[in-house]
């Protein structure tokens, strides 16, 4: 059987190949204090992986995925705004007020 550190390395390889969580970037490993601070804020996707054996060997990984600012950015639709402005102008010229 493999040692916990080898198993954890394999698990992290699989995690890095998985698709990103919606609205977040790739997973990255951080220290336990930073992970706890981020968990308390509830601003990032978080993961905690622990591999332990019946002996005393334990390997732990604290992972976070940073929010992607571009993913949550509103998209302005020029076409819809122009259509609405044209409708308002037409209503005004016909004497219909919203």
N, CA, C and O atoms as a GROMACS GRO file, in nm:
protein
  392
    1UNK      N    1   0.084  -0.118   0.000
    1UNK     CA    2   0.000   0.000   0.000
    1UNK      C    3   0.088   0.124   0.000
    1UNK      O    4   0.198   0.123   0.055
    2UNK      N    5   0.039   0.230  -0.062
    2UNK     CA    6   0.115   0.355  -0.072
    2UNK      C    7   0.108   0.433   0.058
    2UNK      O    8   0.017   0.417   0.139
    3UNK      N    9   0.206   0.518   0.075
    3UNK     CA   10   0.210   0.606   0.191
    3UNK      C   11   0.108   0.719   0.172
    3UNK      O   12   0.075   0.753   0.058
    4UNK      N   13   0.059   0.777   0.281
    4UNK     CA   14  -0.040   0.884   0.270
    4UNK      C   15   0.004   1.001   0.182
    4UNK      O   16  -0.078   1.059   0.111
    5UNK      N   17   0.134   1.036   0.185
    5UNK     CA   18   0.179   1.148   0.102
    5UNK      C   19   0.169   1.116  -0.047
    5UNK      O   20   0.139   1.204  -0.127
    6UNK      N   21   0.193   0.991  -0.085
    6UNK     CA   22   0.180   0.951  -0.226
    6UNK      C   23   0.034   0.951  -0.268
    6UNK      O   24   0.000   0.992  -0.379
    7UNK      N   25  -0.052   0.905  -0.180
    7UNK     CA   26  -0.196   0.903  -0.210
    7UNK      C   27  -0.248   1.046  -0.224
    7UNK      O   28  -0.323   1.076  -0.317
    8UNK      N   29  -0.208   1.134  -0.133
    8UNK     CA   30  -0.252   1.273  -0.139
    8UNK      C   31  -0.205   1.339  -0.268
    8UNK      O   32  -0.280   1.414  -0.330
    9UNK      N   33  -0.081   1.312  -0.308
    9UNK     CA   34  -0.031   1.368  -0.435
    9UNK      C   35  -0.117   1.321  -0.552
    9UNK      O   36  -0.146   1.400  -0.642
   10UNK      N   37  -0.157   1.195  -0.550
   10UNK     CA   38  -0.242   1.142  -0.657
   10UNK      C   39  -0.380   1.209  -0.656
   10UNK      O   40  -0.434   1.241  -0.762
   11UNK      N   41  -0.434   1.228  -0.538
   11UNK     CA   42  -0.566   1.294  -0.526
   11UNK      C   43  -0.557   1.438  -0.577
   11UNK      O   44  -0.647   1.484  -0.647
   12UNK      N   45  -0.450   1.509  -0.543
   12UNK     CA   46  -0.435   1.647  -0.588
   12UNK      C   47  -0.418   1.654  -0.740
   12UNK      O   48  -0.465   1.749  -0.803
   13UNK      N   49  -0.352   1.554  -0.799
   13UNK     CA   50  -0.341   1.549  -0.945
   13UNK      C   51  -0.479   1.538  -1.009
   13UNK      O   52  -0.507   1.604  -1.109
   14UNK      N   53  -0.565   1.455  -0.950
   14UNK     CA   54  -0.701   1.438  -1.001
   14UNK      C   55  -0.781   1.568  -0.984
   14UNK      O   56  -0.854   1.609  -1.074
   15UNK      N   57  -0.767   1.632  -0.868
   15UNK     CA   58  -0.839   1.757  -0.842
   15UNK      C   59  -0.799   1.863  -0.944
   15UNK      O   60  -0.884   1.937  -0.993
   16UNK      N   61  -0.671   1.871  -0.978
   16UNK     CA   62  -0.624   1.972  -1.073
   16UNK      C   63  -0.675   1.947  -1.214
   16UNK      O   64  -0.677   2.040  -1.295
   17UNK      N   65  -0.718   1.826  -1.246
   17UNK     CA   66  -0.771   1.794  -1.378
   17UNK      C   67  -0.923   1.812  -1.385
   17UNK      O   68  -0.980   1.811  -1.494
   18UNK      N   69  -0.987   1.830  -1.271
   18UNK     CA   70  -1.132   1.847  -1.268
   18UNK      C   71  -1.169   1.986  -1.318
   18UNK      O   72  -1.088   2.078  -1.309
   19UNK      N   73  -1.292   2.002  -1.369
   19UNK     CA   74  -1.337   2.136  -1.408
   19UNK      C   75  -1.344   2.227  -1.286
   19UNK      O   76  -1.363   2.180  -1.173
   20UNK      N   77  -1.329   2.356  -1.310
   20UNK     CA   78  -1.338   2.453  -1.201
   20UNK      C   79  -1.480   2.462  -1.149
   20UNK      O   80  -1.576   2.436  -1.221
   21UNK      N   81  -1.492   2.500  -1.023
   21UNK     CA   82  -1.623   2.528  -0.965
   21UNK      C   83  -1.677   2.653  -1.035
   21UNK      O   84  -1.602   2.747  -1.062
   22UNK      N   85  -1.806   2.654  -1.066
   22UNK     CA   86  -1.866   2.768  -1.136
   22UNK      C   87  -1.832   2.900  -1.067
   22UNK      O   88  -1.851   2.914  -0.946
   23UNK      N   89  -1.782   2.994  -1.143
   23UNK     CA   90  -1.752   3.126  -1.089
   23UNK      C   91  -1.622   3.135  -1.013
   23UNK      O   92  -1.595   3.237  -0.949
   24UNK      N   93  -1.539   3.030  -1.020
   24UNK     CA   94  -1.413   3.029  -0.946
   24UNK      C   95  -1.299   2.981  -1.036
   24UNK      O   96  -1.320   2.918  -1.139
   25UNK      N   97  -1.178   3.013  -0.994
   25UNK     CA   98  -1.059   2.971  -1.066
   25UNK      C   99  -1.017   2.831  -1.025
   25UNK      O  100  -1.094   2.755  -0.965
   26UNK      N  101  -0.894   2.798  -1.058
   26UNK     CA  102  -0.839   2.665  -1.028
   26UNK      C  103  -0.813   2.650  -0.877
   26UNK      O  104  -0.793   2.749  -0.806
   27UNK      N  105  -0.814   2.526  -0.831
   27UNK     CA  106  -0.783   2.498  -0.691
   27UNK      C  107  -0.636   2.526  -0.665
   27UNK      O  108  -0.551   2.503  -0.751
   28UNK      N  109  -0.607   2.578  -0.546
   28UNK     CA  110  -0.469   2.597  -0.503
   28UNK      C  111  -0.458   2.557  -0.357
   28UNK      O  112  -0.553   2.569  -0.280
   29UNK      N  113  -0.340   2.510  -0.321
   29UNK     CA  114  -0.319   2.465  -0.184
   29UNK      C  115  -0.271   2.583  -0.099
   29UNK      O  116  -0.186   2.661  -0.141
   30UNK      N  117  -0.328   2.594   0.021
   30UNK     CA  118  -0.291   2.700   0.115
   30UNK      C  119  -0.264   2.637   0.252
   30UNK      O  120  -0.292   2.519   0.273
   31UNK      N  121  -0.211   2.717   0.342
   31UNK     CA  122  -0.187   2.670   0.478
   31UNK      C  123  -0.317   2.665   0.557
   31UNK      O  124  -0.418   2.723   0.516
   32UNK      N  125  -0.316   2.596   0.670
   32UNK     CA  126  -0.438   2.579   0.748
   32UNK      C  127  -0.495   2.710   0.803
   32UNK      O  128  -0.616   2.724   0.812
   33UNK      N  129  -0.411   2.805   0.840
   33UNK     CA  130  -0.461   2.932   0.894
   33UNK      C  131  -0.530   3.015   0.785
   33UNK      O  132  -0.636   3.073   0.808
   34UNK      N  133  -0.467   3.021   0.667
   34UNK     CA  134  -0.530   3.095   0.557
   34UNK      C  135  -0.660   3.028   0.516
   34UNK      O  136  -0.758   3.096   0.487
   35UNK      N  137  -0.661   2.894   0.513
   35UNK     CA  138  -0.782   2.819   0.476
   35UNK      C  139  -0.895   2.850   0.574
   35UNK      O  140  -1.009   2.872   0.532
   36UNK      N  141  -0.864   2.850   0.703
   36UNK     CA  142  -0.966   2.879   0.805
   36UNK      C  143  -1.020   3.022   0.790
   36UNK      O  144  -1.140   3.045   0.801
   37UNK      N  145  -0.930   3.116   0.765
   37UNK     CA  146  -0.971   3.256   0.748
   37UNK      C  147  -1.063   3.270   0.626
   37UNK      O  148  -1.162   3.343   0.631
   38UNK      N  149  -1.029   3.201   0.516
   38UNK     CA  150  -1.111   3.206   0.395
   38UNK      C  151  -1.246   3.138   0.418
   38UNK      O  152  -1.348   3.187   0.372
   39UNK      N  153  -1.246   3.026   0.491
   39UNK     CA  154  -1.371   2.957   0.522
   39UNK      C  155  -1.466   3.046   0.601
   39UNK      O  156  -1.587   3.045   0.577
   40UNK      N  157  -1.413   3.124   0.693
   40UNK     CA  158  -1.496   3.212   0.774
   40UNK      C  159  -1.560   3.323   0.691
   40UNK      O  160  -1.669   3.370   0.724
   41UNK      N  161  -1.493   3.366   0.584
   41UNK     CA  162  -1.546   3.472   0.497
   41UNK      C  163  -1.654   3.421   0.403
   41UNK      O  164  -1.741   3.498   0.362
   42UNK      N  165  -1.651   3.295   0.368
   42UNK     CA  166  -1.745   3.235   0.272
   42UNK      C  167  -1.739   3.303   0.135
   42UNK      O  168  -1.843   3.324   0.072
   43UNK      N  169  -1.618   3.337   0.091
   43UNK     CA  170  -1.603   3.405  -0.038
   43UNK      C  171  -1.540   3.315  -0.145
   43UNK      O  172  -1.544   3.348  -0.263
   44UNK      N  173  -1.484   3.203  -0.104
   44UNK     CA  174  -1.413   3.114  -0.195
   44UNK      C  175  -1.474   2.973  -0.186
   44UNK      O  176  -1.542   2.939  -0.090
   45UNK      N  177  -1.447   2.894  -0.288
   45UNK     CA  178  -1.477   2.751  -0.278
   45UNK      C  179  -1.362   2.690  -0.196
   45UNK      O  180  -1.246   2.725  -0.217
   46UNK      N  181  -1.394   2.600  -0.105
   46UNK     CA  182  -1.292   2.541  -0.018
   46UNK      C  183  -1.303   2.389  -0.018
   46UNK      O  184  -1.410   2.333  -0.040
   47UNK      N  185  -1.190   2.324   0.008
   47UNK     CA  186  -1.186   2.179   0.020
   47UNK      C  187  -1.079   2.142   0.123
   47UNK      O  188  -0.978   2.211   0.138
   48UNK      N  189  -1.104   2.034   0.191
   48UNK     CA  190  -1.012   1.983   0.292
   48UNK      C  191  -0.998   1.834   0.266
   48UNK      O  192  -1.097   1.761   0.267
   49UNK      N  193  -0.876   1.790   0.243
   49UNK     CA  194  -0.853   1.647   0.215
   49UNK      C  195  -0.756   1.594   0.320
   49UNK      O  196  -0.649   1.650   0.343
   50UNK      N  197  -0.796   1.484   0.384
   50UNK     CA  198  -0.710   1.422   0.485
   50UNK      C  199  -0.694   1.274   0.451
   50UNK      O  200  -0.792   1.203   0.432
   51UNK      N  201  -0.571   1.231   0.444
   51UNK     CA  202  -0.539   1.090   0.422
   51UNK      C  203  -0.468   1.041   0.548
   51UNK      O  204  -0.365   1.095   0.587
   52UNK      N  205  -0.524   0.938   0.612
   52UNK     CA  206  -0.461   0.885   0.733
   52UNK      C  207  -0.456   0.733   0.726
   52UNK      O  208  -0.539   0.669   0.661
   53UNK      N  209  -0.358   0.678   0.792
   53UNK     CA  210  -0.342   0.533   0.798
   53UNK      C  211  -0.363   0.488   0.942
   53UNK      O  212  -0.363   0.570   1.033
   54UNK      N  213  -0.382   0.358   0.962
   54UNK     CA  214  -0.400   0.310   1.100
   54UNK      C  215  -0.285   0.347   1.193
   54UNK      O  216  -0.302   0.352   1.314
   55UNK      N  217  -0.169   0.374   1.136
   55UNK     CA  218  -0.057   0.419   1.218
   55UNK      C  219  -0.072   0.567   1.248
   55UNK      O  220  -0.183   0.617   1.259
   56UNK      N  221   0.038   0.634   1.261
   56UNK     CA  222   0.035   0.776   1.294
   56UNK      C  223   0.050   0.867   1.174
   56UNK      O  224   0.058   0.989   1.190
   57UNK      N  225   0.055   0.811   1.054
   57UNK     CA  226   0.079   0.894   0.936
   57UNK      C  227  -0.050   0.964   0.890
   57UNK      O  228  -0.152   0.900   0.866
   58UNK      N  229  -0.042   1.095   0.880
   58UNK     CA  230  -0.155   1.176   0.832
   58UNK      C  231  -0.101   1.280   0.735
   58UNK      O  232  -0.001   1.347   0.764
   59UNK      N  233  -0.166   1.294   0.623
   59UNK     CA  234  -0.134   1.398   0.526
   59UNK      C  235  -0.262   1.479   0.503
   59UNK      O  236  -0.369   1.423   0.484
   60UNK      N  237  -0.249   1.611   0.505
   60UNK     CA  238  -0.364   1.699   0.492
   60UNK      C  239  -0.336   1.803   0.384
   60UNK      O  240  -0.225   1.855   0.372
   61UNK      N  241  -0.440   1.833   0.305
   61UNK     CA  242  -0.432   1.940   0.206
   61UNK      C  243  -0.550   2.033   0.227
   61UNK      O  244  -0.665   1.989   0.236
   62UNK      N  245  -0.522   2.161   0.234
   62UNK     CA  246  -0.624   2.265   0.244
   62UNK      C  247  -0.627   2.334   0.108
   62UNK      O  248  -0.526   2.390   0.065
   63UNK      N  249  -0.742   2.331   0.041
   63UNK     CA  250  -0.752   2.386  -0.094
   63UNK      C  251  -0.855   2.498  -0.099
   63UNK      O  252  -0.958   2.493  -0.031
   64UNK      N  253  -0.827   2.598  -0.180
   64UNK     CA  254  -0.923   2.705  -0.207
   64UNK      C  255  -0.924   2.733  -0.357
   64UNK      O  256  -0.824   2.714  -0.426
   65UNK      N  257  -1.038   2.778  -0.403
   65UNK     CA  258  -1.051   2.824  -0.541
   65UNK      C  259  -1.098   2.968  -0.534
   65UNK      O  260  -1.207   2.996  -0.482
   66UNK      N  261  -1.018   3.060  -0.584
   66UNK     CA  262  -1.050   3.202  -0.577
   66UNK      C  263  -1.167   3.236  -0.668
   66UNK      O  264  -1.180   3.179  -0.776
   67UNK      N  265  -1.252   3.330  -0.625
   67UNK     CA  266  -1.361   3.374  -0.712
   67UNK      C  267  -1.304   3.438  -0.839
   67UNK      O  268  -1.205   3.510  -0.834
   68UNK      N  269  -1.368   3.411  -0.950
   68UNK     CA  270  -1.327   3.470  -1.077
   68UNK      C  271  -1.408   3.597  -1.097
   68UNK      O  272  -1.528   3.590  -1.120
   69UNK      N  273  -1.342   3.715  -1.089
   69UNK     CA  274  -1.419   3.840  -1.100
   69UNK      C  275  -1.489   3.855  -1.234
   69UNK      O  276  -1.592   3.922  -1.241
   70UNK      N  277  -1.437   3.796  -1.337
   70UNK     CA  278  -1.499   3.805  -1.470
   70UNK      C  279  -1.626   3.721  -1.478
   70UNK      O  280  -1.716   3.752  -1.556
   71UNK      N  281  -1.634   3.614  -1.400
   71UNK     CA  282  -1.748   3.523  -1.408
   71UNK      C  283  -1.876   3.588  -1.355
   71UNK      O  284  -1.984   3.558  -1.405
   72UNK      N  285  -1.865   3.675  -1.256
   72UNK     CA  286  -1.982   3.736  -1.196
   72UNK      C  287  -2.008   3.877  -1.246
   72UNK      O  288  -2.095   3.948  -1.194
   73UNK      N  289  -1.934   3.918  -1.347
   73UNK     CA  290  -1.948   4.052  -1.402
   73UNK      C  291  -2.073   4.057  -1.491
   73UNK      O  292  -2.090   3.971  -1.578
   74UNK      N  293  -2.159   4.154  -1.470
   74UNK     CA  294  -2.279   4.163  -1.554
   74UNK      C  295  -2.241   4.194  -1.699
   74UNK      O  296  -2.144   4.265  -1.726
   75UNK      N  297  -2.318   4.140  -1.790
   75UNK     CA  298  -2.293   4.162  -1.932
   75UNK      C  299  -2.397   4.261  -1.983
   75UNK      O  300  -2.518   4.238  -1.971
   76UNK      N  301  -2.350   4.370  -2.038
   76UNK     CA  302  -2.440   4.472  -2.092
   76UNK      C  303  -2.477   4.433  -2.234
   76UNK      O  304  -2.390   4.410  -2.318
   77UNK      N  305  -2.605   4.428  -2.259
   77UNK     CA  306  -2.655   4.390  -2.391
   77UNK      C  307  -2.694   4.516  -2.466
   77UNK      O  308  -2.801   4.572  -2.445
   78UNK      N  309  -2.605   4.561  -2.556
   78UNK     CA  310  -2.630   4.683  -2.634
   78UNK      C  311  -2.759   4.673  -2.714
   78UNK      O  312  -2.833   4.770  -2.725
   79UNK      N  313  -2.786   4.555  -2.768
   79UNK     CA  314  -2.905   4.537  -2.851
   79UNK      C  315  -3.033   4.560  -2.774
   79UNK      O  316  -3.123   4.628  -2.822
   80UNK      N  317  -3.042   4.503  -2.655
   80UNK     CA  318  -3.162   4.517  -2.574
   80UNK      C  319  -3.180   4.662  -2.529
   80UNK      O  320  -3.292   4.713  -2.528
   81UNK      N  321  -3.071   4.728  -2.491
   81UNK     CA  322  -3.080   4.868  -2.448
   81UNK      C  323  -3.124   4.957  -2.564
   81UNK      O  324  -3.207   5.046  -2.547
   82UNK      N  325  -3.069   4.932  -2.680
   82UNK     CA  326  -3.106   5.012  -2.798
   82UNK      C  327  -3.253   4.989  -2.834
   82UNK      O  328  -3.324   5.083  -2.869
   83UNK      N  329  -3.298   4.864  -2.826
   83UNK     CA  330  -3.439   4.834  -2.854
   83UNK      C  331  -3.531   4.906  -2.757
   83UNK      O  332  -3.633   4.964  -2.797
   84UNK      N  333  -3.496   4.904  -2.630
   84UNK     CA  334  -3.578   4.969  -2.528
   84UNK      C  335  -3.581   5.120  -2.549
   84UNK      O  336  -3.686   5.183  -2.537
   85UNK      N  337  -3.464   5.180  -2.582
   85UNK     CA  338  -3.458   5.324  -2.606
   85UNK      C  339  -3.544   5.361  -2.727
   85UNK      O  340  -3.612   5.463  -2.726
   86UNK      N  341  -3.542   5.278  -2.831
   86UNK     CA  342  -3.624   5.303  -2.951
   86UNK      C  343  -3.773   5.295  -2.916
   86UNK      O  344  -3.853   5.376  -2.964
   87UNK      N  345  -3.810   5.196  -2.833
   87UNK     CA  346  -3.950   5.182  -2.792
   87UNK      C  347  -3.996   5.303  -2.712
   87UNK      O  348  -4.108   5.351  -2.731
   88UNK      N  349  -3.912   5.353  -2.625
   88UNK     CA  350  -3.947   5.471  -2.544
   88UNK      C  351  -3.962   5.592  -2.634
   88UNK      O  352  -4.056   5.670  -2.618
   89UNK      N  353  -3.869   5.609  -2.728
   89UNK     CA  354  -3.876   5.724  -2.820
   89UNK      C  355  -4.002   5.715  -2.905
   89UNK      O  356  -4.068   5.816  -2.928
   90UNK      N  357  -4.037   5.595  -2.951
   90UNK     CA  358  -4.158   5.576  -3.031
   90UNK      C  359  -4.282   5.606  -2.949
   90UNK      O  360  -4.374   5.672  -2.997
   91UNK      N  361  -4.285   5.557  -2.824
   91UNK     CA  362  -4.398   5.584  -2.736
   91UNK      C  363  -4.416   5.734  -2.714
   91UNK      O  364  -4.528   5.786  -2.716
   92UNK      N  365  -4.303   5.805  -2.693
   92UNK     CA  366  -4.308   5.949  -2.671
   92UNK      C  367  -4.362   6.021  -2.796
   92UNK      O  368  -4.442   6.114  -2.784
   93UNK      N  369  -4.318   5.978  -2.915
   93UNK     CA  370  -4.364   6.044  -3.037
   93UNK      C  371  -4.511   6.018  -3.065
   93UNK      O  372  -4.577   6.098  -3.132
   94UNK      N  373  -4.563   5.906  -3.015
   94UNK     CA  374  -4.705   5.873  -3.033
   94UNK      C  375  -4.792   5.930  -2.921
   94UNK      O  376  -4.914   5.918  -2.923
   95UNK      N  377  -4.727   5.991  -2.822
   95UNK     CA  378  -4.802   6.049  -2.712
   95UNK      C  379  -4.833   5.949  -2.600
   95UNK      O  380  -4.912   5.979  -2.511
   96UNK      N  381  -4.772   5.832  -2.604
   96UNK     CA  382  -4.793   5.732  -2.500
   96UNK      C  383  -4.678   5.745  -2.401
   96UNK      O  384  -4.561   5.734  -2.440
   97UNK      N  385  -4.708   5.767  -2.274
   97UNK     CA  386  -4.602   5.780  -2.175
   97UNK      C  387  -4.604   5.658  -2.083
   97UNK      O  388  -4.710   5.610  -2.043
   98UNK      N  389  -4.485   5.610  -2.051
   98UNK     CA  390  -4.479   5.492  -1.962
   98UNK      C  391  -4.512   5.526  -1.820
   98UNK      O  392  -4.511   5.438  -1.734
   0.00000   0.00000   0.00000
